Amino acid sequence: MIQDMQRRILKSSGLVSAPSVEDAAAALPRLDGSGSTDGKPFLVPLSLINDSPYQTSPVNEDKIADLVENLGKNPLSSPVVLRRGHQGRLELIAGRHRIEAYRRLGRQEIEATLRDLTDDDAEKLVFYDNLFAPSMTDFQKYLGFSQRKARLELTQEQLAEESGVSRAVVSKLLSFDGLPESVLAALKENPQAIGANAAADFVALAKKSPDLAVQAIYAIALGEMTQKAALAWLKAGGTTKAETAKPVATKALIKSGRQKYAELVQRENRLVISLNTVDAGLYHELEAWLKSRAEQHFQ
């Protein structure tokens, strides 16, 4: 069925049908004029599109929900933007929220345009396109700047010039440099925990007590500490009242294929369930199940 769909899509674009995903990607329009669509959008199977390796921020679930509602009733207003990545695969440059909305709507193909971009061009477009998005945290901005700084050996002045922000802002964001690996991993899971204004102090404390820093990150993420209180707790070596904050015992993502359905976080006797979409039926099922468990527990 997938192969038939690919042949139909390629045929509708004036291209030769292909028997496999790899051949289908190779048969898509070339930018050198062969098989060109003259800049017009063409249909591409979602299965051929790879995420960008330069993306440092997660998708915004609220934005996806709005797009699902909109695109479920209306046509796509602008095509996604792709480039030819390595080994002939297609790499996403712009439109990941539209693609994710299409996946959740059960769509198999999307309109796209193809651009001829170097790795550097692709990285700049992906990162700087999201740089000023309200949902992008300071730590995620740091990851993007750090990636470009390391790969191209750019100075802070050069990063400031190409991004259009001040050197002071770039310098503040790069204060996250030097984090221990365990702390870096915890922040990647909870990028909203520490802002750039506190980064320098937090990094200095994290280097001295990485285990306590990980505890502080999870405590902030769970709403058990403010950022200010966490810094004070770290400075005191974990001996203040906030000392009761402990690492999350369990954290799990519930997915169906590539789509995230829910996240579970359990810490001691506290269980937090975060759903990507409203599911009233699940609420009532959990309520009934908990009542049953309560009856068993107190028998």
KOLSEPA-352007 format. One record per residue (C-alpha): residue number from 1; chain; x, y, z; residue in three letters. Coordinates in steps of 0.25 Angstrom, whole numbers, plus 5000, padded with zeros to 4 digits. Example, Ala and Ser with C-alpha at 12.3 -4.5 7.8 and 13.67 -1.06 7.14 Angstrom:
# residues 2
+-----+-----+------+------+------+------+
: seq : mol :   xx :   yy :   zz : type :
+-----+-----+------+------+------+------+
:   1 :   A : 5049 : 4982 : 5031 :  ALA :
:   2 :   A : 5055 : 4996 : 5029 :  SER :
+-----+-----+------+------+------+------+
This chain:
# residues 299
+-----+-----+------+------+------+------+
: seq : mol :   xx :   yy :   zz : type :
+-----+-----+------+------+------+------+
:   1 :   A : 5000 : 5000 : 5000 :  MET :
:   2 :   A : 5011 : 5010 : 5004 :  ILE :
:   3 :   A : 5018 : 5007 : 4991 :  GLN :
:   4 :   A : 5006 : 5009 : 4983 :  ASP :
:   5 :   A : 5004 : 5022 : 4990 :  MET :
:   6 :   A : 5018 : 5026 : 4987 :  GLN :
:   7 :   A : 5016 : 5023 : 4972 :  ARG :
:   8 :   A : 5003 : 5031 : 4972 :  ARG :
:   9 :   A : 5010 : 5043 : 4978 :  ILE :
:  10 :   A : 5022 : 5043 : 4970 :  LEU :
:  11 :   A : 5013 : 5041 : 4957 :  LYS :
:  12 :   A : 5005 : 5053 : 4961 :  SER :
:  13 :   A : 5018 : 5061 : 4962 :  SER :
:  14 :   A : 5022 : 5057 : 4948 :  GLY :
:  15 :   A : 5033 : 5048 : 4954 :  LEU :
:  16 :   A : 5036 : 5033 : 4951 :  VAL :
:  17 :   A : 5030 : 5023 : 4960 :  SER :
:  18 :   A : 5039 : 5016 : 4970 :  ALA :
:  19 :   A : 5039 : 5003 : 4977 :  PRO :
:  20 :   A : 5045 : 5007 : 4990 :  SER :
:  21 :   A : 5046 : 5018 : 5000 :  VAL :
:  22 :   A : 5061 : 5020 : 4996 :  GLU :
:  23 :   A : 5057 : 5021 : 4981 :  ASP :
:  24 :   A : 5046 : 5030 : 4984 :  ALA :
:  25 :   A : 5055 : 5040 : 4991 :  ALA :
:  26 :   A : 5065 : 5039 : 4980 :  ALA :
:  27 :   A : 5054 : 5042 : 4970 :  ALA :
:  28 :   A : 5049 : 5055 : 4976 :  LEU :
:  29 :   A : 5051 : 5068 : 4969 :  PRO :
:  30 :   A : 5066 : 5072 : 4967 :  ARG :
:  31 :   A : 5070 : 5086 : 4969 :  LEU :
:  32 :   A : 5079 : 5085 : 4957 :  ASP :
:  33 :   A : 5068 : 5086 : 4947 :  GLY :
:  34 :   A : 5066 : 5071 : 4945 :  SER :
:  35 :   A : 5052 : 5067 : 4950 :  GLY :
:  36 :   A : 5049 : 5081 : 4954 :  SER :
:  37 :   A : 5036 : 5086 : 4959 :  THR :
:  38 :   A : 5039 : 5100 : 4956 :  ASP :
:  39 :   A : 5039 : 5104 : 4970 :  GLY :
:  40 :   A : 5025 : 5099 : 4972 :  LYS :
:  41 :   A : 5021 : 5091 : 4984 :  PRO :
:  42 :   A : 5020 : 5076 : 4982 :  PHE :
:  43 :   A : 5014 : 5064 : 4990 :  LEU :
:  44 :   A : 5024 : 5056 : 4999 :  VAL :
:  45 :   A : 5021 : 5044 : 5008 :  PRO :
:  46 :   A : 5024 : 5047 : 5022 :  LEU :
:  47 :   A : 5032 : 5034 : 5023 :  SER :
:  48 :   A : 5043 : 5041 : 5015 :  LEU :
:  49 :   A : 5045 : 5053 : 5024 :  ILE :
:  50 :   A : 5056 : 5053 : 5034 :  ASN :
:  51 :   A : 5056 : 5062 : 5046 :  ASP :
:  52 :   A : 5067 : 5073 : 5046 :  SER :
:  53 :   A : 5079 : 5069 : 5054 :  PRO :
:  54 :   A : 5081 : 5084 : 5057 :  TYR :
:  55 :   A : 5068 : 5085 : 5065 :  GLN :
:  56 :   A : 5070 : 5088 : 5080 :  THR :
:  57 :   A : 5055 : 5090 : 5085 :  SER :
:  58 :   A : 5044 : 5081 : 5086 :  PRO :
:  59 :   A : 5031 : 5083 : 5079 :  VAL :
:  60 :   A : 5020 : 5092 : 5085 :  ASN :
:  61 :   A : 5008 : 5083 : 5089 :  GLU :
:  62 :   A : 4998 : 5095 : 5089 :  ASP :
:  63 :   A : 5003 : 5099 : 5075 :  LYS :
:  64 :   A : 5001 : 5085 : 5070 :  ILE :
:  65 :   A : 4987 : 5084 : 5076 :  ALA :
:  66 :   A : 4983 : 5097 : 5069 :  ASP :
:  67 :   A : 4988 : 5092 : 5056 :  LEU :
:  68 :   A : 4981 : 5079 : 5057 :  VAL :
:  69 :   A : 4968 : 5087 : 5059 :  GLU :
:  70 :   A : 4971 : 5096 : 5048 :  ASN :
:  71 :   A : 4977 : 5086 : 5038 :  LEU :
:  72 :   A : 4966 : 5076 : 5041 :  GLY :
:  73 :   A : 4956 : 5086 : 5034 :  LYS :
:  74 :   A : 4965 : 5095 : 5025 :  ASN :
:  75 :   A : 4976 : 5092 : 5015 :  PRO :
:  76 :   A : 4991 : 5095 : 5018 :  LEU :
:  77 :   A : 4993 : 5110 : 5015 :  SER :
:  78 :   A : 5008 : 5108 : 5013 :  SER :
:  79 :   A : 5017 : 5096 : 5009 :  PRO :
:  80 :   A : 5028 : 5091 : 5019 :  VAL :
:  81 :   A : 5042 : 5094 : 5015 :  VAL :
:  82 :   A : 5052 : 5082 : 5012 :  LEU :
:  83 :   A : 5066 : 5080 : 5007 :  ARG :
:  84 :   A : 5074 : 5068 : 5002 :  ARG :
:  85 :   A : 5081 : 5063 : 5014 :  GLY :
:  86 :   A : 5092 : 5052 : 5015 :  HIS :
:  87 :   A : 5090 : 5039 : 5007 :  GLN :
:  88 :   A : 5079 : 5045 : 4999 :  GLY :
:  89 :   A : 5069 : 5046 : 5010 :  ARG :
:  90 :   A : 5060 : 5058 : 5012 :  LEU :
:  91 :   A : 5063 : 5067 : 5024 :  GLU :
:  92 :   A : 5053 : 5076 : 5030 :  LEU :
:  93 :   A : 5056 : 5091 : 5031 :  ILE :
:  94 :   A : 5043 : 5098 : 5034 :  ALA :
:  95 :   A : 5029 : 5092 : 5038 :  GLY :
:  96 :   A : 5031 : 5081 : 5048 :  ARG :
:  97 :   A : 5018 : 5086 : 5056 :  HIS :
:  98 :   A : 5011 : 5084 : 5043 :  ARG :
:  99 :   A : 5017 : 5071 : 5040 :  ILE :
: 100 :   A : 5013 : 5066 : 5054 :  GLU :
: 101 :   A : 4999 : 5071 : 5053 :  ALA :
: 102 :   A : 4998 : 5063 : 5039 :  TYR :
: 103 :   A : 5003 : 5051 : 5046 :  ARG :
: 104 :   A : 4993 : 5052 : 5057 :  ARG :
: 105 :   A : 4982 : 5054 : 5047 :  LEU :
: 106 :   A : 4986 : 5041 : 5040 :  GLY :
: 107 :   A : 4991 : 5048 : 5027 :  ARG :
: 108 :   A : 5002 : 5041 : 5019 :  GLN :
: 109 :   A : 5007 : 5052 : 5011 :  GLU :
: 110 :   A : 5009 : 5067 : 5011 :  ILE :
: 111 :   A : 5012 : 5078 : 5002 :  GLU :
: 112 :   A : 5027 : 5083 : 5002 :  ALA :
: 113 :   A : 5037 : 5091 : 4995 :  THR :
: 114 :   A : 5052 : 5087 : 4993 :  LEU :
: 115 :   A : 5063 : 5097 : 4996 :  ARG :
: 116 :   A : 5078 : 5095 : 4993 :  ASP :
: 117 :   A : 5085 : 5097 : 5006 :  LEU :
: 118 :   A : 5099 : 5094 : 5012 :  THR :
: 119 :   A : 5100 : 5089 : 5026 :  ASP :
: 120 :   A : 5103 : 5102 : 5031 :  ASP :
: 121 :   A : 5091 : 5109 : 5024 :  ASP :
: 122 :   A : 5082 : 5098 : 5029 :  ALA :
: 123 :   A : 5087 : 5100 : 5044 :  GLU :
: 124 :   A : 5085 : 5115 : 5043 :  LYS :
: 125 :   A : 5071 : 5114 : 5038 :  LEU :
: 126 :   A : 5066 : 5104 : 5048 :  VAL :
: 127 :   A : 5073 : 5110 : 5060 :  PHE :
: 128 :   A : 5070 : 5125 : 5057 :  TYR :
: 129 :   A : 5056 : 5122 : 5052 :  ASP :
: 130 :   A : 5053 : 5117 : 5066 :  ASN :
: 131 :   A : 5062 : 5126 : 5074 :  LEU :
: 132 :   A : 5051 : 5137 : 5078 :  PHE :
: 133 :   A : 5040 : 5127 : 5079 :  ALA :
: 134 :   A : 5033 : 5129 : 5093 :  PRO :
: 135 :   A : 5034 : 5114 : 5096 :  SER :
: 136 :   A : 5049 : 5113 : 5094 :  MET :
: 137 :   A : 5056 : 5113 : 5108 :  THR :
: 138 :   A : 5069 : 5119 : 5111 :  ASP :
: 139 :   A : 5076 : 5106 : 5112 :  PHE :
: 140 :   A : 5071 : 5102 : 5098 :  GLN :
: 141 :   A : 5076 : 5115 : 5092 :  LYS :
: 142 :   A : 5089 : 5111 : 5099 :  TYR :
: 143 :   A : 5089 : 5098 : 5092 :  LEU :
: 144 :   A : 5088 : 5104 : 5079 :  GLY :
: 145 :   A : 5099 : 5115 : 5081 :  PHE :
: 146 :   A : 5108 : 5104 : 5087 :  SER :
: 147 :   A : 5106 : 5095 : 5075 :  GLN :
: 148 :   A : 5110 : 5106 : 5065 :  ARG :
: 149 :   A : 5121 : 5111 : 5074 :  LYS :
: 150 :   A : 5128 : 5097 : 5075 :  ALA :
: 151 :   A : 5125 : 5093 : 5061 :  ARG :
: 152 :   A : 5130 : 5106 : 5054 :  LEU :
: 153 :   A : 5139 : 5111 : 5065 :  GLU :
: 154 :   A : 5132 : 5124 : 5065 :  LEU :
: 155 :   A : 5134 : 5135 : 5075 :  THR :
: 156 :   A : 5123 : 5141 : 5084 :  GLN :
: 157 :   A : 5124 : 5154 : 5075 :  GLU :
: 158 :   A : 5122 : 5146 : 5062 :  GLN :
: 159 :   A : 5110 : 5138 : 5069 :  LEU :
: 160 :   A : 5104 : 5152 : 5073 :  ALA :
: 161 :   A : 5106 : 5157 : 5059 :  GLU :
: 162 :   A : 5100 : 5146 : 5051 :  GLU :
: 163 :   A : 5088 : 5144 : 5061 :  SER :
: 164 :   A : 5085 : 5159 : 5063 :  GLY :
: 165 :   A : 5085 : 5159 : 5078 :  VAL :
: 166 :   A : 5095 : 5166 : 5087 :  SER :
: 167 :   A : 5108 : 5160 : 5091 :  ARG :
: 168 :   A : 5103 : 5161 : 5106 :  ALA :
: 169 :   A : 5092 : 5152 : 5103 :  VAL :
: 170 :   A : 5100 : 5142 : 5096 :  VAL :
: 171 :   A : 5110 : 5142 : 5107 :  SER :
: 172 :   A : 5099 : 5140 : 5118 :  LYS :
: 173 :   A : 5094 : 5128 : 5110 :  LEU :
: 174 :   A : 5107 : 5122 : 5108 :  LEU :
: 175 :   A : 5109 : 5122 : 5124 :  SER :
: 176 :   A : 5103 : 5108 : 5123 :  PHE :
: 177 :   A : 5116 : 5103 : 5118 :  ASP :
: 178 :   A : 5124 : 5094 : 5127 :  GLY :
: 179 :   A : 5112 : 5086 : 5133 :  LEU :
: 180 :   A : 5115 : 5072 : 5138 :  PRO :
: 181 :   A : 5109 : 5061 : 5129 :  GLU :
: 182 :   A : 5099 : 5057 : 5139 :  SER :
: 183 :   A : 5094 : 5071 : 5141 :  VAL :
: 184 :   A : 5094 : 5074 : 5126 :  LEU :
: 185 :   A : 5085 : 5061 : 5124 :  ALA :
: 186 :   A : 5075 : 5066 : 5135 :  ALA :
: 187 :   A : 5074 : 5080 : 5129 :  LEU :
: 188 :   A : 5072 : 5074 : 5115 :  LYS :
: 189 :   A : 5060 : 5067 : 5121 :  GLU :
: 190 :   A : 5055 : 5079 : 5128 :  ASN :
: 191 :   A : 5061 : 5091 : 5120 :  PRO :
: 192 :   A : 5051 : 5101 : 5127 :  GLN :
: 193 :   A : 5057 : 5099 : 5141 :  ALA :
: 194 :   A : 5069 : 5109 : 5140 :  ILE :
: 195 :   A : 5069 : 5122 : 5133 :  GLY :
: 196 :   A : 5081 : 5130 : 5127 :  ALA :
: 197 :   A : 5081 : 5140 : 5138 :  ASN :
: 198 :   A : 5084 : 5129 : 5148 :  ALA :
: 199 :   A : 5092 : 5120 : 5139 :  ALA :
: 200 :   A : 5106 : 5125 : 5144 :  ALA :
: 201 :   A : 5103 : 5123 : 5159 :  ASP :
: 202 :   A : 5096 : 5110 : 5156 :  PHE :
: 203 :   A : 5108 : 5104 : 5148 :  VAL :
: 204 :   A : 5118 : 5108 : 5159 :  ALA :
: 205 :   A : 5110 : 5101 : 5169 :  LEU :
: 206 :   A : 5107 : 5089 : 5160 :  ALA :
: 207 :   A : 5122 : 5087 : 5158 :  LYS :
: 208 :   A : 5124 : 5085 : 5173 :  LYS :
: 209 :   A : 5111 : 5077 : 5175 :  SER :
: 210 :   A : 5106 : 5071 : 5163 :  PRO :
: 211 :   A : 5097 : 5061 : 5170 :  ASP :
: 212 :   A : 5090 : 5072 : 5178 :  LEU :
: 213 :   A : 5089 : 5080 : 5165 :  ALA :
: 214 :   A : 5081 : 5069 : 5158 :  VAL :
: 215 :   A : 5072 : 5068 : 5171 :  GLN :
: 216 :   A : 5070 : 5083 : 5170 :  ALA :
: 217 :   A : 5066 : 5082 : 5155 :  ILE :
: 218 :   A : 5056 : 5072 : 5157 :  TYR :
: 219 :   A : 5050 : 5079 : 5170 :  ALA :
: 220 :   A : 5049 : 5092 : 5161 :  ILE :
: 221 :   A : 5042 : 5084 : 5150 :  ALA :
: 222 :   A : 5032 : 5078 : 5160 :  LEU :
: 223 :   A : 5029 : 5091 : 5166 :  GLY :
: 224 :   A : 5035 : 5088 : 5179 :  GLU :
: 225 :   A : 5046 : 5099 : 5179 :  MET :
: 226 :   A : 5047 : 5112 : 5172 :  THR :
: 227 :   A : 5060 : 5115 : 5165 :  GLN :
: 228 :   A : 5064 : 5125 : 5175 :  LYS :
: 229 :   A : 5061 : 5114 : 5187 :  ALA :
: 230 :   A : 5069 : 5104 : 5179 :  ALA :
: 231 :   A : 5081 : 5112 : 5178 :  LEU :
: 232 :   A : 5081 : 5116 : 5192 :  ALA :
: 233 :   A : 5079 : 5101 : 5196 :  TRP :
: 234 :   A : 5091 : 5097 : 5187 :  LEU :
: 235 :   A : 5100 : 5108 : 5193 :  LYS :
: 236 :   A : 5096 : 5102 : 5207 :  ALA :
: 237 :   A : 5101 : 5089 : 5202 :  GLY :
: 238 :   A : 5087 : 5083 : 5203 :  GLY :
: 239 :   A : 5085 : 5085 : 5218 :  THR :
: 240 :   A : 5073 : 5095 : 5218 :  THR :
: 241 :   A : 5059 : 5091 : 5219 :  LYS :
: 242 :   A : 5058 : 5089 : 5204 :  ALA :
: 243 :   A : 5067 : 5077 : 5207 :  GLU :
: 244 :   A : 5055 : 5068 : 5206 :  THR :
: 245 :   A : 5056 : 5069 : 5191 :  ALA :
: 246 :   A : 5060 : 5056 : 5184 :  LYS :
: 247 :   A : 5062 : 5051 : 5170 :  PRO :
: 248 :   A : 5050 : 5047 : 5162 :  VAL :
: 249 :   A : 5049 : 5032 : 5165 :  ALA :
: 250 :   A : 5042 : 5028 : 5152 :  THR :
: 251 :   A : 5040 : 5036 : 5139 :  LYS :
: 252 :   A : 5034 : 5030 : 5127 :  ALA :
: 253 :   A : 5029 : 5034 : 5113 :  LEU :
: 254 :   A : 5017 : 5027 : 5107 :  ILE :
: 255 :   A : 5017 : 5026 : 5092 :  LYS :
: 256 :   A : 5010 : 5020 : 5081 :  SER :
: 257 :   A : 5020 : 5019 : 5070 :  GLY :
: 258 :   A : 5027 : 5033 : 5069 :  ARG :
: 259 :   A : 5015 : 5040 : 5075 :  GLN :
: 260 :   A : 5015 : 5044 : 5090 :  LYS :
: 261 :   A : 5002 : 5040 : 5098 :  TYR :
: 262 :   A : 5006 : 5043 : 5112 :  ALA :
: 263 :   A : 5017 : 5045 : 5122 :  GLU :
: 264 :   A : 5018 : 5039 : 5136 :  LEU :
: 265 :   A : 5026 : 5044 : 5147 :  VAL :
: 266 :   A : 5026 : 5037 : 5161 :  GLN :
: 267 :   A : 5033 : 5042 : 5173 :  ARG :
: 268 :   A : 5031 : 5035 : 5186 :  GLU :
: 269 :   A : 5016 : 5036 : 5188 :  ASN :
: 270 :   A : 5013 : 5046 : 5177 :  ARG :
: 271 :   A : 5009 : 5042 : 5163 :  LEU :
: 272 :   A : 5008 : 5052 : 5152 :  VAL :
: 273 :   A : 5001 : 5049 : 5138 :  ILE :
: 274 :   A : 5003 : 5059 : 5127 :  SER :
: 275 :   A : 4994 : 5056 : 5115 :  LEU :
: 276 :   A : 4997 : 5062 : 5101 :  ASN :
: 277 :   A : 4982 : 5063 : 5098 :  THR :
: 278 :   A : 4970 : 5064 : 5106 :  VAL :
: 279 :   A : 4964 : 5050 : 5109 :  ASP :
: 280 :   A : 4952 : 5051 : 5118 :  ALA :
: 281 :   A : 4950 : 5036 : 5116 :  GLY :
: 282 :   A : 4963 : 5033 : 5122 :  LEU :
: 283 :   A : 4960 : 5042 : 5134 :  TYR :
: 284 :   A : 4948 : 5034 : 5138 :  HIS :
: 285 :   A : 4955 : 5020 : 5136 :  GLU :
: 286 :   A : 4966 : 5025 : 5145 :  LEU :
: 287 :   A : 4956 : 5030 : 5155 :  GLU :
: 288 :   A : 4949 : 5016 : 5155 :  ALA :
: 289 :   A : 4962 : 5008 : 5156 :  TRP :
: 290 :   A : 4967 : 5016 : 5168 :  LEU :
: 291 :   A : 4954 : 5014 : 5175 :  LYS :
: 292 :   A : 4956 : 4999 : 5173 :  SER :
: 293 :   A : 4970 : 5000 : 5177 :  ARG :
: 294 :   A : 4966 : 5008 : 5190 :  ALA :
: 295 :   A : 4956 : 4997 : 5193 :  GLU :
: 296 :   A : 4966 : 4986 : 5192 :  GLN :
: 297 :   A : 4976 : 4994 : 5200 :  HIS :
: 298 :   A : 4967 : 4996 : 5212 :  PHE :
: 299 :   A : 4961 : 4982 : 5213 :  GLN :
+-----+-----+------+------+------+------+
